[in-house]
C-alpha cells in the first residue's frame, strides 16, 4: 500500500467560483469547501483523486 502525503487542504488561496460553483483555484465544489473540515479521510480521498487527476494538485507519494 502506498502512503500519499497531502496537505491538510487543497486550498491555494486563489478562491474564485466559476458558474458551476467550482473553485478555479483548488477545483473543489462549494459543498466540498464548506464541509471539508467535517469530512473523514475516506470522504476526502475521492475528492483528492479527482483534483489530482484534473491537475489541480500534484500527486506526492
N, C-alpha and C positions, 0 to 999 in steps of 0.2 A: 504494500500500500504506500503510495506517495503522499507525503505531507506537503501541503501547499501553504506557503506563508503569504498572508494577505494583510493589508492594513485593517484597522477596525471598521472603516467605512470607505466606500468608493468615491466619496465626495472629494472634488478637487478645487472647491471654492470658485467655481465658474458656473453659477446657478442661473439657468435661463431655460424656461419651459417652452417647448415647441407646441404647435396646435394640438398635438395628440397627448399633451400633458406628460411628456418625457423630457427629462433634463438633458440639455445639449452638452453639459459638462461631464456628467457621470453616466448617463444612459439609463438611470432608474426612472420608473414611473413616479408620479406624485404619491400614490399609495405606498410604494416601496420606500420612498424617502420618509414619509410620515410615520411608518411603523418599523423602520429599520432597527431602532434601539430595543424594540419589543420582540423582534423576530429571533427564533432559535437559529443556531448554526445550520441545522438541517433545512430550515426555510430559506436561509440566505444562500445556501450552496447553489441552487439553480439560477439565482439572480447573478451571482458571481460568474458562473459558467457562461451565461448569456452575454454579460458585459465583456468578458474576455474574448468570446467568440466574435463579437462585433467590433473588437479593437478599442474599447474604452479603457481597458485595464490590461497592462502587460502581465502575462502569466509569470508566476515565480514559483520555483519549486526545487 
